[in-house]
Amino acid sequence: MKIVGFVQRPENARVFYQEVLGLRFLSEDQFALEFDANGMLLRVANVSSVPGFAPAPFTILGWEVPDVKDVVRGLRGKGVEFERFYGMTQDELGIWTSPGGARVAWFKDPDGNVLSVTER
């Protein structure tokens, strides 16, 4: 299975996805960066030549994690800022608990793509 994301600054994206998120870098060409996301291929397309491209205002990539608080703390320690959304009750770390009990926190990559971590 392949997961796709989009970036305008691949050099910043590589550092973020590899060093901050800890994904194993696989390859890079003029079209995309590729990472191993725990056995799944994450292909981050280079859209730097697309005029007017803007990141989606919603989550484009998310990861299920065993302990969302631990992951959020770890990412915050690497400088990641977590998003807060108007009308959503989020705890001190920015984690929202859904009506079904899932706990979710959102953050952005260097290009402004919204990413998430979820504990079910």
C-alpha positions as CSV (number, residue, x, y, z in Angstrom):
1,M,0.0,0.0,0.0
2,K,1.2,3.5,-0.8
3,I,0.3,6.7,1.1
4,V,0.8,10.0,-0.7
5,G,1.4,13.5,0.7
6,F,2.4,16.8,-1.0
7,V,5.2,19.3,-0.3
8,Q,6.6,22.4,-1.9
9,R,10.0,22.3,-0.1
10,P,11.3,18.8,-0.3
11,E,14.6,19.6,1.4
12,N,12.6,20.7,4.6
13,A,10.2,17.8,4.3
14,R,13.1,15.3,4.2
15,V,14.5,16.6,7.4
16,F,11.1,16.6,9.1
17,Y,9.9,13.2,8.0
18,Q,13.2,11.5,8.5
19,E,14.7,13.2,11.6
20,V,11.7,14.5,13.5
21,L,9.1,11.8,12.7
22,G,11.8,9.1,12.5
23,L,10.7,7.5,9.2
24,R,13.3,5.7,7.2
25,F,14.3,7.6,4.1
26,L,14.2,5.4,0.9
27,S,14.7,7.7,-2.1
28,E,14.4,11.1,-3.6
29,D,14.1,12.3,-7.2
30,Q,12.7,15.4,-8.9
31,F,9.1,14.1,-8.4
32,A,9.0,12.8,-4.8
33,L,10.5,11.7,-1.6
34,E,9.8,8.2,-0.4
35,F,9.9,6.9,3.2
36,D,9.2,3.6,4.9
37,A,6.4,4.3,7.3
38,N,6.5,1.1,9.4
39,G,6.3,-1.2,6.3
40,M,4.1,1.1,4.3
41,L,5.4,3.3,1.5
42,L,4.9,7.0,2.1
43,R,5.4,8.9,-1.1
44,V,5.6,12.7,-0.6
45,A,5.1,14.3,-4.0
46,N,7.1,17.4,-4.9
47,V,4.6,20.0,-5.9
48,S,7.0,23.0,-6.0
49,S,6.3,23.6,-9.6
50,V,2.5,23.7,-9.2
51,P,1.4,27.4,-9.2
52,G,-0.9,28.3,-6.3
53,F,-0.7,25.0,-4.6
54,A,-1.9,25.2,-1.0
55,P,-2.0,22.4,1.6
56,A,-5.4,20.9,2.5
57,P,-7.1,22.4,5.5
58,F,-7.8,18.9,6.9
59,T,-5.7,15.9,8.0
60,I,-3.9,14.3,5.1
61,L,-1.8,11.7,7.0
62,G,-2.2,10.1,10.4
63,W,-0.6,7.5,12.5
64,E,-2.2,5.2,15.1
65,V,0.1,5.1,18.1
66,P,-0.1,3.1,21.4
67,D,0.3,6.1,23.7
68,V,-0.7,9.4,22.2
69,K,0.5,11.4,25.3
70,D,4.0,9.9,25.0
71,V,4.2,10.5,21.3
72,V,3.0,14.1,21.6
73,R,5.6,14.8,24.4
74,G,8.3,13.3,22.3
75,L,7.4,15.3,19.2
76,R,7.1,18.5,21.3
77,G,10.6,17.8,22.5
78,K,11.7,17.9,18.9
79,G,10.1,21.3,18.4
80,V,6.7,20.2,16.9
81,E,3.8,22.5,17.8
82,F,0.4,20.9,18.1
83,E,-2.7,22.6,16.7
84,R,-5.6,23.8,18.7
85,F,-9.1,24.0,17.1
86,Y,-11.8,26.4,18.1
87,G,-14.8,24.6,19.6
88,M,-12.9,21.4,20.4
89,T,-12.0,20.6,24.0
90,Q,-8.3,19.6,24.0
91,D,-6.2,18.9,27.0
92,E,-2.9,20.7,28.0
93,L,-1.0,18.8,25.3
94,G,-3.6,19.5,22.5
95,I,-5.1,16.1,22.6
96,W,-8.9,15.8,21.8
97,T,-10.9,12.9,23.0
98,S,-13.6,11.9,20.5
99,P,-17.1,10.8,21.6
100,G,-16.0,7.2,20.8
101,G,-13.0,7.5,23.1
102,A,-10.2,7.8,20.5
103,R,-7.6,10.4,21.5
104,V,-6.2,12.6,18.6
105,A,-3.6,15.3,18.3
106,W,-2.8,17.3,15.2
107,F,0.3,19.0,14.0
108,K,1.7,20.4,10.7
109,D,4.7,19.5,8.6
110,P,7.0,22.3,7.3
111,D,4.7,22.9,4.3
112,G,1.6,23.2,6.4
113,N,0.1,19.8,5.8
114,V,-2.1,18.7,8.7
115,L,-0.9,15.4,10.2
116,S,-2.2,13.5,13.3
117,V,-1.5,10.9,15.8
118,T,-4.4,8.8,17.3
119,E,-4.7,6.4,20.2
120,R,-7.7,4.1,20.1
